[in-house]
Amino acid sequence: MGEIVRVDGVTKKFGGFVALNRVSLSINEFETTSIIGPNGAGKTTLINVITGKLHPENGRIYLYGRDITGLPPSRRVMLGLNRTFQIINIFQNMTVYENILISALSQGKDNARETVDNVISRLKLSEYRDVKAFKLPHGLQRILELAIALATHPKILFLDEPTAGLNPAEKSSITSILEDLGSNISLVIVEHDMDVVFSLSKRVIVMHKGEVIADGKPQEISLDHRVKEVYLG
């Protein structure tokens, strides 16, 4: 199991506020990793820097050893790195099929429709294939956003609060899907629900005030005194 992403000494500031302070970490292949921490810890900022939405003041981002720090998000997607968002990012007036097809076509026309069919089947969206996205309940919109990302054939997928706002049944459905996906691709999950974190993760990274304060197996993290003090209580 090799390293897929490496973050090396990354700093990101917003005016005088230091959102990320010389953060260094690595993500391994086929390993589900959760990033946790209190609000304002820098979790989403870290994802935004890794995926190219934000550019760091200092530090470098590597994908399979290649420096991707200066690449736009679209190029990172082409190289196998994709993400979902806290606020659902889909085309509300397009059907489930059309949403996923646009994503698949962004990678080229070859086998795009086959990719869509496979993703729809895998995520059990067949009965909603021709339904416009705005008509879907919140939980299915979350699954659709995940399907859109999967249509780009990612090697690593970052998910920013994938269970936020979901009811228990919807949360269980998403968790089951992520558990299945984790055997094939690398997942990095920012999540506040500790039940989800500890059920899915092989590894947990804890952030506080823009820094990594702990990194280890879920059981180790749950016993870490500093983590208890700043987050778990």
N, C-alpha and C positions, 0 to 999 in steps of 0.2 A: 504494500500500500504506500504509494508515493505522495509527495506534496503536490497539490494542484494550484493553490494560491498562497502567495507570501506577501505580507504587508511589512515593510521595512522602515521604521522610524517616521511614520506619517504624522504630520501636524496639520491641523485645519483650524483656521481662525475666522470668526465673524466679527469684524471690528476688533475690539479689545478682548472679546470672549474667545477663550481657547476651547474649542469643541473636542479636538483630538490632540493629545499631547505626546508626541513621539511614540505612537502606537506601533508595536511590532507583534505579529502573530502569523501562524500558518494554518492552512486548512488542508486536510488530507483527502485523497480520493476515497470514494465510497464510504464516507464517514458523515453521519448526521451530527452537526454541531449546532448548539444553541448559544446565542449571545443574550445575556440577561443583564439587568441592572436597573436602578431607579430612573425615573423620567429625567432627561437632561444628561444622562451618562455618556452620550455620544454614539449610541448604537446605530440609529438611522443614518447619522452623518458618516459613520464608518462604511455602511453599505453604499451610500451615495458616492463616496470616494472610490471604493473598490469597483463599482459598476460604471463609473465615469460621469455621473451626474454632477459631481463636484470635483474640482481639482485641488490637490493639497498644496500648501505653501512649501512643505518640505517632505522628504521621504519618497519611496518608490513602491509601486504595486507590480507584482510579477504573477503571470499565469503560465504554468508549466515551465518556469524559468525564464520566460520572455518578459521583458519590461514593457508593460502596457500603460504606464502612467499617463502618457500623452494621447492615448487613443480615445476617440469618441465612443459613446455607448454602443452605437451600431456596429462598430468594428469588434468590440468586445463580445457582442452577441454572436457574430460570425465565428469567433474563436471558441465559443462554447460556454460563455458566461452570461446568465440572464437573471431576472429578478421579478418579484411582484411587489406591490406597494401597500402601504397602510390604507390609503383611500383607493378603492377599487378602480382600476384603469382599463375600461373596456369601451367599445362603441355601442352605446345604449340602443341606437336605432337600427342596428344590424342584427341578423340572426346569430345563433350560436355557431352555425357552420361558417358563416361569412367572417365572423370575428377570428376564428381559428385559421381560416384559409388565408386571410391577409398576413397573418404571422408566418405561416408556412411559406408563402410566396416571397417573403422578404429574404428567404434563404435560397431562392431560385425556383424555377418552374418545375424542374424535374421531381416527380413523385410527390408534389405538393398535396394533391387531392388524396393520395394514399396515406400521407402523413396525417391529414385531417381525420380521415376515417379511423385510423388506428388510435388517435388521441381520443376521439369521441367514444370509441368502444372501450378504451382502457379506463376512462373516467366516468363511464356509465351515463353519458349524455345523449344517447341515441334518441330517446323520446322527446328531447328538447331541441333537436337538430335544427328545425325550422322556426323556432320560437325567437322572437326579438329579445335582446338581452334585458331591456327594461322591464319585461314581464316576468323575469325570473325572481324568485325569492333571494334574499341576501346570501344565504348559504350557497346556492347554485351559482350566483354571480362570482363568489369566491372561487368555486371550482372552475368556472369558465376562465377566469383570469389565469389560473394555474394551467389550464389547457392551452391557452394562448402562448404561455411561456414554453410549455413542453413541445409545441409545434416547431420551435427553433432547434430542437435536438441539443439541449444544453448538457454540458458535462458537469457544471456546477450551477445550482439554482439558489438564489438568496430570496428568502420570504420574510417580509416585514409585517409582523403581527398577523399571521394567516387566520387565526381564530377570533380576531377582534369582532365583537358585536354578534357573534353566533350563539344560537341557543344550544343546549346540550346535545341534541340529536345532530345538528349541523356540525358541531365541534367534533363529535365522534366520527362523522363521515370524513371530514377533512383529515383528522388524525390517522384514520385507516388508510387513506390515499397516500399520505406522506410516508407512512410506515412501509407501504409497498414500493414507493418510488426510491426510498433510501437504499434499497438493495441494488439499484442500477446507476444512480448518479449521486454526486455529493450534494447535500443539502445544508444550508446555513440558515437557521431560523432565529429571528428576533421575536421574542414572545414573553408575555407577562404571566401566562397561565402555567404555574409550576407543574401541574399534573401533566400537561402536554409536553413541557420541557423534559421532565424526567422519564416519561414513557417513550419518547422518541430518540433522545440524545445518547450518543456514545461519549460525547464530550461537551462540556459546558465552559464557556468563556464569560467571565463576569467583568463588567465595566463600571467605573465610578468616576465622575468628574473628568471624563475624557481620557482615562487611563485603564489599562487592563490590570485588575487587582487579583485575579485568580483564573486558573486554567487547568481543568482536570476532569476526571470522570464524575458523573452525577453524584455518586455517593460521597466522593471527596469534597465536592463543592457544598453539599448539604451540611457537612460537618465543619466547614471552614469558619472560624470565629469572626474574621473580618467581614466575610460575606453575610453572615448572620447579622452583624452589627449594622451594615449599610443597606441591606436589602431584604433578606429573608425574615429577619426579626426573630 
